[in-house]
Amino acid sequence: MSFRTLIAFLACLSSGALALAQAPAAAPAKDPRIGQIITQLEAVRAPRQTAISPDSQWVAWVVRSQEGGSEIDAAPLDNPSAVHHITACEGSDKGSENEIAWSPDSKKLAFFSNCNSEHQQGLYLSEPGSNTPAHRLAALDGYADSPQWSPDGKFIGLLYVEGATRPSGALAAMKPPSGVIGVEGLEIQRVAAVDAASGDLNQVTPANLHVYEFNWSPDSKKLAYVAAPPPGENNWWVAKLYTQAFMPGSKAVLGGRAAFDPSVLVDPTSGRSPISGLQIAVPRWSPDGSQIAFISGLMSDQGVTGGDIYLVPASGGEPKDVTPGRKASPVWFLWIDDRTLGVSEITGGSSHLFRYNLNTQKDDAENSLTLHESVGSGQLMMSVSVANDNRIALIRSSYSNPPEVWAGKLLDLKQITHYNDNLKPAWGKAESVEWHNEGFDVQGWLIYPANYDPSKKYPLIVMVHGGPSSAVVPRWPGAGFGGAPFSALGYFVLMPNPRGSYGQGEKFTQANRKDFGYGDLRDILAGVDTVTKKYSIDPGRVGITGWSYGGFMTMFAVTQTNRFHAAVAGAGIANWQSYYGENSIDQWMIPFFGASVYDDPGVYAKSSAINFIKHVKTPTLVVVGDRDGECPAPQSFEFWHALRDQHVPTELVVYPNEGHGFVNPEHRRDVLERALSWFEQYMPAR
């Protein structure tokens, strides 16, 4: 996914543009309330991950520490106030600890720590409730993620990039290009197995496959995993489902050739599969080991899962869709027994947790919970940590309630942590809104202005989510770019889930294939019409913003309509034709556009904002990271340059050492401050 031409491109820019890239902090004067709002957003102490022990006696969680890293706490489920702090650090040692996983016998908790080292990670074991300090099981020279105990408790599998220089995935900042591009410097993520007794670590999947997700078979003798040839950040969209023997004590663990003999179970690139051209995620063995279930659908990003659930015999065969025609998007599941799944799905912008009977292909209505909240245990999107007795642990948050750990029975969850009980929203209330457009039922979320007075008229900002295969589900806002700060400053904020989003089923998710910027924009404009008629909104003060796909939609929207009076495009795409050769993830485009840009340049041209640039009148702020591999900086330069040439008010800010997802808190704050100031400047009160 590394964006190999970016540095050379930046070197060709004028000295003024380079100064902007190096020092983005010189923002214009701002409303003094902005700093107060950001301080409130930064006050939340958010749990990042939680796990319930298999015997349901303990709940553990990872939470942001007071020093800014992360720490691990655990408590008995029946006495959650009796918190035990778990750490690998001693004395004055400092570090971050994360990625927790309980052993099958519930006696040990595995986790990663980097005590007293900015880069070096270790895999540690702790015994919650005992006085025994945590001990390091294995040193890790690289990037590790997703620890998972084998069912027999003898090994801990993990995703491992030996010698890594950056986190795996497309969101992290790309390495500067050097050497033979696409050949040298590749960082390949494999499954490694750590012996839980000795700490010996061995790579157990082939060196020529980048693994994204994996799962142990119930007898601990096999692995199922989703993988593709490197570069891994680019090829997830053509990844296959593999199975492979795992033989402890043999050449398989010791590094011999027998370890690396995987079989392809499902190949969506073959053209003959029922999931041809789609993506695979969340592989899970059935309890009896006879089947493997997985989610397949049209997905924009690895880790942002959605689609239908399929079953395939573990011995090989044709995948079968077991959730056909569902008017929702399953995103995660686990097996409860051989004929029952526990499923998390997005339905109409909300979270739905339920049991699903594979025989009847129906929900268990008595074991079903719908929440207007974001939920998840932190391992995968909307994952839930489940004990042997089906008690669960997860993190819940909404626009009105900050994130906390909850645990218990599905229909009787109890709040476990209370880090944020004193936090109150500085923004207005939120409600779900629905409208009908061109045969589709479309849903979104509307946040009212803070201190709303129905006798007044308020401006509206439309915030388009990334993806497009994603969805807005209510969550407590973080300190980054989002709708809540606009509400706090007196704006209505509409966050639509137009066609292409999750939440209405696969037909809806796939409805913007080869049509980016057209049907989805019409859905958004129909939503603007709906809320403008129903609520106290000033139609002369409507703006638009978004990041990634939302950044593209912002750029494209201002070329198609003058409805928007100000715009902020974050990490956008101005020219799909040039983008195809610039980005580090070009494989994602073929499922959405139907062909490569070299085979069908017309379908890319019709959705390129740059081809309609002379229509733009809307003042537009453009922001991007200089090492973004998903939406490279040249796309933002191209759009900014064109607007400047057309004498449209514009400004470009490039943030150094940032990828697609910003990590520097000062940069996240600066983006938000600039966006708020831009809308205040070009959509002033009247």
NUNU-587454 format. One line per 2 residues: number of its first residue (from 0); their letters; for each residue x, y, z of C-alpha. Coordinates in steps of 0.25 Angstrom, whole numbers, plus 5000, padded with zeros to 4 digits. Layout:
N
NUM> A> X Y Z ~ ...
END
This chain:
686
0> MS> 5000 5000 5000 ~ 5012 5009 5001
2> FR> 5010 5022 4993 ~ 5023 5021 4985
4> TL> 5023 5034 4977 ~ 5019 5044 4988
6> IA> 5032 5049 4993 ~ 5037 5052 4978
8> FL> 5024 5059 4976 ~ 5025 5068 4988
10> AC> 5039 5071 4984 ~ 5034 5078 4972
12> LS> 5025 5087 4979 ~ 5027 5102 4981
14> SG> 5035 5106 4994 ~ 5022 5112 4999
16> AL> 5014 5099 4998 ~ 5026 5092 5005
18> AL> 5025 5102 5017 ~ 5011 5099 5018
20> AQ> 5013 5084 5019 ~ 5024 5086 5029
22> AP> 5017 5096 5038 ~ 5001 5094 5038
24> AA> 4999 5100 5051 ~ 4997 5115 5046
26> AP> 4982 5114 5046 ~ 4973 5126 5045
28> AK> 4967 5133 5057 ~ 4956 5124 5063
30> DP> 4944 5125 5071 ~ 4949 5124 5086
32> RI> 4939 5113 5089 ~ 4946 5103 5080
34> GQ> 4957 5101 5090 ~ 4947 5098 5101
36> II> 4940 5088 5092 ~ 4952 5081 5088
38> TQ> 4957 5080 5103 ~ 4943 5074 5106
40> LE> 4945 5064 5095 ~ 4959 5060 5100
42> AV> 4954 5058 5114 ~ 4948 5045 5112
44> RA> 4955 5033 5117 ~ 4951 5022 5107
46> PR> 4952 5007 5109 ~ 4958 5001 5096
48> QT> 4956 4986 5098 ~ 4950 4977 5108
50> AI> 4949 4962 5110 ~ 4941 4953 5119
52> SP> 4948 4940 5124 ~ 4943 4927 5118
54> DS> 4937 4923 5132 ~ 4930 4937 5133
56> QW> 4937 4940 5146 ~ 4946 4952 5142
58> VA> 4945 4963 5132 ~ 4957 4970 5127
60> WV> 4959 4983 5119 ~ 4969 4992 5113
62> VR> 4967 5007 5116 ~ 4975 5020 5113
64> SQ> 4984 5023 5124 ~ 4986 5036 5131
66> EG> 5000 5037 5124 ~ 4994 5036 5110
68> GS> 4997 5021 5107 ~ 4988 5010 5111
70> EI> 4987 5000 5123 ~ 4980 4988 5127
72> DA> 4970 4986 5138 ~ 4962 4974 5142
74> AP> 4951 4971 5152 ~ 4942 4960 5157
76> LD> 4929 4960 5149 ~ 4921 4959 5162
78> NP> 4929 4970 5169 ~ 4933 4980 5158
80> SA> 4938 4991 5168 ~ 4949 4982 5172
82> VH> 4958 4986 5161 ~ 4972 4979 5159
84> HI> 4982 4987 5152 ~ 4991 4978 5142
86> TA> 5004 4982 5137 ~ 5017 4977 5132
88> CE> 5024 4990 5137 ~ 5032 4991 5150
90> GS> 5035 5003 5158 ~ 5037 5015 5150
92> DK> 5036 5007 5137 ~ 5026 5013 5127
94> GS> 5019 5007 5115 ~ 5006 5004 5108
96> EN> 4999 4990 5110 ~ 4988 4985 5101
98> EI> 4982 4973 5093 ~ 4977 4964 5104
100> AW> 4973 4949 5102 ~ 4968 4939 5113
102> SP> 4974 4925 5113 ~ 4963 4914 5111
104> DS> 4964 4910 5126 ~ 4962 4925 5130
106> KK> 4974 4925 5139 ~ 4984 4934 5130
108> LA> 4982 4947 5123 ~ 4992 4949 5111
110> FF> 4995 4963 5107 ~ 5005 4972 5100
112> SN> 5014 4982 5106 ~ 5025 4991 5102
114> CN> 5030 4995 5116 ~ 5042 5005 5116
116> SE> 5043 5003 5101 ~ 5036 5012 5090
118> HQ> 5037 5001 5080 ~ 5040 4987 5086
120> QG> 5028 4979 5089 ~ 5027 4967 5098
122> LY> 5016 4956 5100 ~ 5013 4955 5115
124> LS> 5005 4946 5124 ~ 4997 4950 5136
126> EP> 4989 4943 5147 ~ 4978 4952 5151
128> GS> 4974 4951 5165 ~ 4988 4946 5170
130> NT> 5000 4953 5175 ~ 5008 4947 5164
132> PA> 5014 4958 5156 ~ 5013 4957 5140
134> HR> 5024 4951 5133 ~ 5029 4952 5119
136> LA> 5026 4940 5111 ~ 5033 4944 5098
138> AL> 5041 4956 5093 ~ 5035 4961 5080
140> DG> 5044 4968 5069 ~ 5033 4975 5061
142> YA> 5018 4978 5060 ~ 5009 4968 5067
144> DS> 4994 4968 5068 ~ 4981 4959 5071
146> PQ> 4986 4949 5081 ~ 4977 4936 5081
148> WS> 4979 4924 5090 ~ 4978 4910 5084
150> PD> 4966 4903 5089 ~ 4975 4893 5096
152> GK> 4982 4905 5103 ~ 4996 4901 5099
154> FI> 4999 4912 5089 ~ 4996 4926 5086
156> GL> 4994 4930 5072 ~ 4997 4944 5067
158> LY> 4998 4953 5055 ~ 5013 4956 5054
160> VE> 5021 4965 5045 ~ 5036 4962 5048
162> GA> 5045 4974 5048 ~ 5033 4983 5045
164> TR> 5035 4998 5043 ~ 5021 5002 5044
166> PS> 5007 4996 5048 ~ 5001 4987 5038
168> GA> 4990 4992 5029 ~ 4986 5003 5020
170> LA> 4983 5014 5030 ~ 4997 5016 5036
172> AM> 5007 5025 5029 ~ 5014 5019 5018
174> KP> 5029 5017 5018 ~ 5037 5027 5009
176> PS> 5039 5020 4995 ~ 5053 5014 4993
178> GV> 5059 5002 4986 ~ 5052 4993 4976
180> IG> 5038 4997 4977 ~ 5028 4986 4980
182> VE> 5039 4976 4983 ~ 5049 4981 4994
184> GL> 5045 4986 5007 ~ 5031 4978 5008
186> EI> 5026 4975 5022 ~ 5018 4962 5022
188> QR> 5009 4959 5033 ~ 5008 4944 5037
190> VA> 5002 4935 5048 ~ 5013 4932 5058
192> AV> 5010 4922 5070 ~ 5016 4924 5084
194> DA> 5018 4912 5092 ~ 5010 4916 5105
196> AS> 5020 4908 5114 ~ 5033 4911 5108
198> GD> 5031 4924 5100 ~ 5037 4919 5088
200> LN> 5032 4927 5076 ~ 5031 4921 5062
202> QV> 5025 4926 5049 ~ 5014 4916 5044
204> TP> 5009 4922 5031 ~ 5016 4923 5018
206> AN> 5026 4935 5016 ~ 5019 4938 5002
208> LH> 5005 4940 5009 ~ 5000 4953 5016
210> VY> 4990 4948 5027 ~ 4979 4958 5031
212> EF> 4971 4949 5040 ~ 4972 4935 5046
214> NW> 4964 4925 5055 ~ 4968 4912 5062
216> SP> 4961 4899 5059 ~ 4953 4893 5071
218> DS> 4964 4882 5073 ~ 4975 4892 5071
220> KK> 4981 4884 5060 ~ 4978 4894 5048
222> LA> 4977 4908 5045 ~ 4967 4916 5036
224> YV> 4972 4929 5031 ~ 4969 4940 5020
226> AA> 4982 4943 5013 ~ 4988 4949 5000
228> PP> 5001 4950 4994 ~ 5009 4963 4998
230> PG> 5008 4975 4998 ~ 4998 4972 5009
232> EN> 4992 4986 5009 ~ 4988 4985 4995
234> NW> 4983 4971 4993 ~ 4973 4969 5003
236> WV> 4962 4971 4993 ~ 4967 4958 4985
238> AK> 4970 4950 4998 ~ 4966 4935 4999
240> LY> 4961 4927 5010 ~ 4972 4916 5014
242> TQ> 4973 4904 5023 ~ 4986 4898 5028
244> AF> 4990 4888 5038 ~ 4997 4892 5051
246> MP> 5006 4881 5057 ~ 5012 4884 5070
248> GS> 5026 4877 5072 ~ 5028 4874 5058
250> KA> 5035 4882 5046 ~ 5022 4890 5045
252> VL> 5026 4898 5058 ~ 5041 4897 5056
254> GG> 5040 4904 5043 ~ 5041 4892 5033
256> RA> 5034 4892 5020 ~ 5023 4883 5025
258> AF> 5018 4896 5033 ~ 5015 4903 5020
260> DP> 5005 4895 5012 ~ 4992 4902 5012
262> SV> 4980 4899 5004 ~ 4971 4909 4997
264> LV> 4957 4907 5002 ~ 4950 4919 4996
266> DP> 4955 4927 4984 ~ 4947 4939 4981
268> TS> 4956 4942 4969 ~ 4953 4930 4962
270> GR> 4941 4935 4955 ~ 4933 4922 4958
272> SP> 4931 4925 4973 ~ 4917 4930 4978
274> IS> 4925 4941 4984 ~ 4933 4945 4972
276> GL> 4939 4959 4973 ~ 4935 4960 4988
278> QI> 4943 4960 5000 ~ 4945 4950 5012
280> AV> 4946 4953 5027 ~ 4943 4947 5040
282> PR> 4946 4932 5037 ~ 4941 4923 5049
284> WS> 4941 4908 5050 ~ 4928 4901 5055
286> PD> 4929 4894 5068 ~ 4930 4881 5062
288> GS> 4940 4885 5052 ~ 4932 4881 5040
290> QI> 4930 4895 5034 ~ 4936 4909 5034
292> AF> 4927 4921 5033 ~ 4931 4935 5029
294> IS> 4925 4948 5024 ~ 4926 4952 5010
296> GL> 4922 4965 5003 ~ 4926 4977 4996
298> MS> 4936 4984 5006 ~ 4944 4996 5005
300> DQ> 4954 4994 5016 ~ 4960 4982 5023
302> GV> 4954 4982 5037 ~ 4942 4990 5033
304> TG> 4934 4977 5031 ~ 4920 4975 5025
306> GD> 4912 4966 5016 ~ 4905 4952 5017
308> IY> 4909 4940 5025 ~ 4914 4928 5017
310> LV> 4917 4913 5021 ~ 4926 4904 5014
312> PA> 4930 4890 5017 ~ 4944 4890 5024
314> SG> 4948 4878 5014 ~ 4944 4887 5002
316> GE> 4932 4891 4994 ~ 4923 4902 4990
318> PK> 4920 4913 5000 ~ 4906 4915 5003
320> DV> 4899 4928 5007 ~ 4892 4926 5020
322> TP> 4886 4940 5022 ~ 4881 4943 5008
324> GR> 4873 4955 5005 ~ 4875 4961 5019
326> KA> 4871 4976 5021 ~ 4883 4978 5030
328> SP> 4898 4976 5029 ~ 4904 4965 5038
330> VW> 4918 4970 5042 ~ 4923 4959 5052
332> FL> 4918 4946 5058 ~ 4922 4934 5066
334> WI> 4917 4920 5067 ~ 4908 4917 5080
336> DD> 4906 4902 5076 ~ 4907 4895 5062
338> RT> 4894 4900 5058 ~ 4893 4914 5064
340> LG> 4901 4927 5062 ~ 4902 4939 5071
342> VS> 4902 4951 5061 ~ 4905 4966 5062
344> EI> 4900 4974 5050 ~ 4897 4988 5046
346> TG> 4882 4991 5043 ~ 4878 5005 5039
348> GS> 4889 5012 5046 ~ 4887 5004 5059
350> SH> 4894 4992 5066 ~ 4887 4978 5066
352> LF> 4892 4966 5074 ~ 4884 4953 5073
354> RY> 4884 4938 5072 ~ 4882 4933 5058
356> NL> 4877 4919 5055 ~ 4884 4912 5043
358> NT> 4873 4902 5041 ~ 4861 4912 5040
360> QK> 4870 4924 5036 ~ 4862 4932 5046
362> DD> 4866 4941 5058 ~ 4863 4937 5072
364> AE> 4854 4948 5076 ~ 4855 4945 5091
366> NS> 4870 4946 5090 ~ 4871 4959 5082
368> LT> 4876 4973 5086 ~ 4875 4986 5077
370> LH> 4883 4998 5082 ~ 4884 5012 5077
372> ES> 4899 5011 5081 ~ 4912 5006 5076
374> VG> 4916 4993 5082 ~ 4929 4984 5082
376> SG> 4939 4978 5090 ~ 4951 4984 5082
378> QL> 4956 4972 5075 ~ 4949 4973 5062
380> MM> 4938 4982 5057 ~ 4925 4980 5066
382> SV> 4932 4968 5072 ~ 4926 4963 5086
384> SV> 4934 4955 5096 ~ 4926 4943 5100
386> AN> 4928 4933 5112 ~ 4925 4918 5112
388> DN> 4911 4921 5118 ~ 4908 4932 5108
390> RI> 4910 4944 5117 ~ 4917 4955 5109
392> AL> 4926 4967 5111 ~ 4926 4979 5101
394> IR> 4928 4994 5101 ~ 4916 5003 5099
396> SS> 4915 5017 5095 ~ 4905 5027 5088
398> YS> 4904 5042 5086 ~ 4898 5043 5100
400> NP> 4906 5033 5107 ~ 4922 5032 5108
402> PE> 4928 5019 5106 ~ 4929 5009 5117
404> VW> 4930 4994 5119 ~ 4917 4986 5121
406> AG> 4916 4971 5124 ~ 4906 4960 5127
408> KL> 4894 4953 5120 ~ 4890 4959 5107
410> LD> 4877 4965 5112 ~ 4882 4968 5126
412> LK> 4895 4976 5124 ~ 4902 4983 5135
414> QI> 4911 4995 5135 ~ 4925 4990 5139
416> TH> 4934 5003 5138 ~ 4930 5017 5142
418> YN> 4942 5025 5136 ~ 4933 5036 5130
420> DN> 4920 5037 5139 ~ 4922 5052 5141
422> LK> 4923 5055 5126 ~ 4911 5062 5119
424> PA> 4910 5065 5104 ~ 4913 5079 5100
426> WG> 4905 5076 5087 ~ 4891 5075 5085
428> KA> 4882 5062 5084 ~ 4883 5052 5073
430> ES> 4871 5045 5066 ~ 4870 5036 5054
432> VE> 4864 5041 5042 ~ 4859 5033 5030
434> WH> 4855 5037 5016 ~ 4851 5030 5003
436> NE> 4859 5032 4990 ~ 4858 5025 4976
438> GF> 4853 5012 4982 ~ 4863 5012 4994
440> DV> 4860 5014 5009 ~ 4871 5023 5014
442> QG> 4874 5026 5028 ~ 4884 5036 5035
444> WL> 4886 5042 5048 ~ 4883 5057 5051
446> IY> 4890 5064 5063 ~ 4882 5077 5068
448> PA> 4890 5089 5071 ~ 4894 5091 5086
450> NY> 4883 5099 5093 ~ 4874 5098 5082
452> DP> 4863 5108 5081 ~ 4852 5104 5070
454> SK> 4849 5119 5068 ~ 4862 5121 5062
456> KY> 4868 5117 5048 ~ 4881 5109 5049
458> PL> 4892 5105 5039 ~ 4894 5091 5034
460> IV> 4906 5083 5032 ~ 4905 5070 5024
462> MV> 4916 5060 5029 ~ 4918 5048 5019
464> HG> 4925 5036 5025 ~ 4937 5028 5019
466> GP> 4936 5015 5012 ~ 4927 5015 5004
468> SS> 4924 5002 5011 ~ 4922 5007 5025
470> AV> 4911 5013 5033 ~ 4909 5024 5043
472> VP> 4905 5017 5056 ~ 4904 5026 5069
474> RW> 4916 5027 5077 ~ 4922 5037 5087
476> PG> 4931 5046 5079 ~ 4946 5046 5081
478> AG> 4956 5058 5080 ~ 4957 5056 5064
480> FG> 4948 5061 5053 ~ 4934 5058 5055
482> GA> 4920 5064 5056 ~ 4919 5067 5071
484> PF> 4928 5080 5071 ~ 4919 5086 5060
486> SA> 4907 5084 5068 ~ 4913 5090 5080
488> LG> 4916 5102 5072 ~ 4901 5104 5068
490> YF> 4900 5095 5055 ~ 4890 5084 5051
492> VL> 4899 5072 5047 ~ 4893 5062 5037
494> MP> 4901 5049 5036 ~ 4894 5041 5025
496> NP> 4896 5026 5021 ~ 4893 5027 5006
498> RG> 4893 5015 4996 ~ 4907 5008 4997
500> SY> 4906 5008 5012 ~ 4904 4997 5022
502> GQ> 4891 4995 5029 ~ 4881 4992 5018
504> GE> 4886 4979 5012 ~ 4896 4975 5001
506> KF> 4887 4980 4990 ~ 4888 4994 4996
508> TQ> 4903 4993 4999 ~ 4905 4990 4985
510> AN> 4896 5000 4979 ~ 4907 5010 4976
512> RK> 4916 5001 4968 ~ 4921 5008 4956
514> DF> 4913 5020 4960 ~ 4921 5028 4970
516> GY> 4916 5042 4973 ~ 4902 5040 4966
518> GD> 4892 5032 4973 ~ 4899 5033 4986
520> LR> 4899 5049 4985 ~ 4884 5049 4981
522> DI> 4881 5041 4993 ~ 4889 5051 5002
524> LA> 4882 5063 4995 ~ 4869 5056 4997
526> GV> 4873 5055 5012 ~ 4876 5070 5012
528> DT> 4862 5073 5006 ~ 4856 5065 5017
530> VT> 4862 5071 5029 ~ 4862 5085 5023
532> KK> 4847 5084 5022 ~ 4844 5077 5036
534> YS> 4854 5085 5044 ~ 4858 5099 5047
536> ID> 4869 5100 5037 ~ 4874 5112 5029
538> PG> 4875 5106 5014 ~ 4885 5118 5011
540> RV> 4895 5113 5021 ~ 4897 5098 5017
542> GI> 4911 5092 5017 ~ 4918 5079 5014
544> TG> 4930 5071 5019 ~ 4935 5057 5020
546> WS> 4948 5049 5021 ~ 4953 5038 5011
548> YG> 4941 5034 5003 ~ 4934 5046 5010
550> GF> 4945 5055 5005 ~ 4943 5050 4991
552> MT> 4928 5052 4992 ~ 4931 5066 4997
554> MF> 4940 5069 4985 ~ 4930 5063 4975
556> AV> 4917 5069 4982 ~ 4922 5084 4980
558> TQ> 4924 5081 4965 ~ 4910 5076 4963
560> TN> 4902 5086 4972 ~ 4903 5099 4978
562> RF> 4894 5095 4989 ~ 4906 5095 4999
564> HA> 4912 5109 5003 ~ 4925 5104 5009
566> AV> 4932 5091 5009 ~ 4944 5083 5016
568> AG> 4950 5071 5008 ~ 4958 5062 5017
570> AG> 4967 5052 5010 ~ 4959 5053 4997
572> IA> 4960 5048 4983 ~ 4959 5058 4972
574> NW> 4963 5049 4960 ~ 4960 5034 4960
576> QS> 4968 5032 4947 ~ 4981 5038 4953
578> YY> 4978 5032 4967 ~ 4978 5018 4961
580> GE> 4993 5020 4958 ~ 4996 5027 4971
582> NS> 4990 5020 4982 ~ 4995 5008 4990
584> ID> 4982 5000 4990 ~ 4978 5000 4975
586> QW> 4972 4986 4977 ~ 4960 4991 4984
588> MI> 4955 4999 4972 ~ 4952 4987 4962
590> PF> 4940 4982 4971 ~ 4934 4996 4971
592> FG> 4937 5001 4957 ~ 4936 4987 4950
594> AS> 4949 4988 4943 ~ 4963 4994 4944
596> VY> 4965 5008 4939 ~ 4973 5003 4927
598> DD> 4961 4994 4923 ~ 4950 5004 4925
600> PG> 4955 5019 4927 ~ 4942 5024 4924
602> VY> 4935 5019 4937 ~ 4946 5026 4945
604> AK> 4945 5039 4937 ~ 4930 5040 4940
606> SS> 4932 5041 4955 ~ 4945 5050 4955
608> AI> 4942 5063 4961 ~ 4954 5069 4953
610> NF> 4946 5067 4940 ~ 4935 5077 4945
612> IK> 4944 5087 4953 ~ 4938 5099 4945
614> HV> 4925 5097 4952 ~ 4930 5100 4966
616> KT> 4926 5112 4973 ~ 4927 5107 4987
618> PT> 4939 5111 4996 ~ 4946 5098 5000
620> LV> 4957 5095 5010 ~ 4966 5083 5007
622> VV> 4974 5075 5017 ~ 4982 5062 5016
624> GD> 4994 5055 5022 ~ 5007 5055 5014
626> RD> 5009 5040 5015 ~ 4994 5035 5012
628> GE> 4994 5023 5004 ~ 4979 5021 5003
630> CP> 4976 5035 4998 ~ 4990 5041 4994
632> AP> 4993 5056 4996 ~ 4994 5058 4980
634> QS> 4979 5057 4979 ~ 4977 5068 4989
636> FE> 4988 5076 4982 ~ 4981 5074 4969
638> FW> 4967 5079 4974 ~ 4973 5091 4982
640> HA> 4981 5095 4969 ~ 4969 5094 4960
642> LR> 4960 5102 4970 ~ 4971 5113 4971
644> DQ> 4972 5114 4956 ~ 4957 5116 4956
646> HV> 4958 5127 4966 ~ 4949 5119 4976
648> PT> 4953 5122 4991 ~ 4962 5110 4995
650> EL> 4973 5106 5004 ~ 4981 5093 5005
652> VV> 4988 5088 5018 ~ 4997 5076 5017
654> YP> 5001 5070 5031 ~ 5015 5063 5032
656> NE> 5017 5049 5035 ~ 5002 5046 5035
658> GH> 4995 5034 5028 ~ 4981 5032 5025
660> GF> 4977 5032 5040 ~ 4984 5044 5047
662> VN> 4992 5040 5060 ~ 4998 5053 5065
664> PE> 4988 5059 5074 ~ 4992 5073 5070
666> HR> 4989 5070 5056 ~ 4975 5065 5059
668> RD> 4972 5077 5067 ~ 4978 5086 5056
670> VL> 4969 5080 5046 ~ 4956 5081 5054
672> ER> 4960 5096 5058 ~ 4962 5099 5043
674> AL> 4949 5093 5039 ~ 4941 5100 5049
676> SW> 4947 5113 5046 ~ 4945 5111 5031
678> FE> 4930 5108 5033 ~ 4929 5120 5042
680> QY> 4936 5129 5031 ~ 4928 5125 5019
682> MP> 4914 5122 5026 ~ 4913 5133 5036
684> AR> 4901 5136 5044 ~ 4891 5145 5037
END
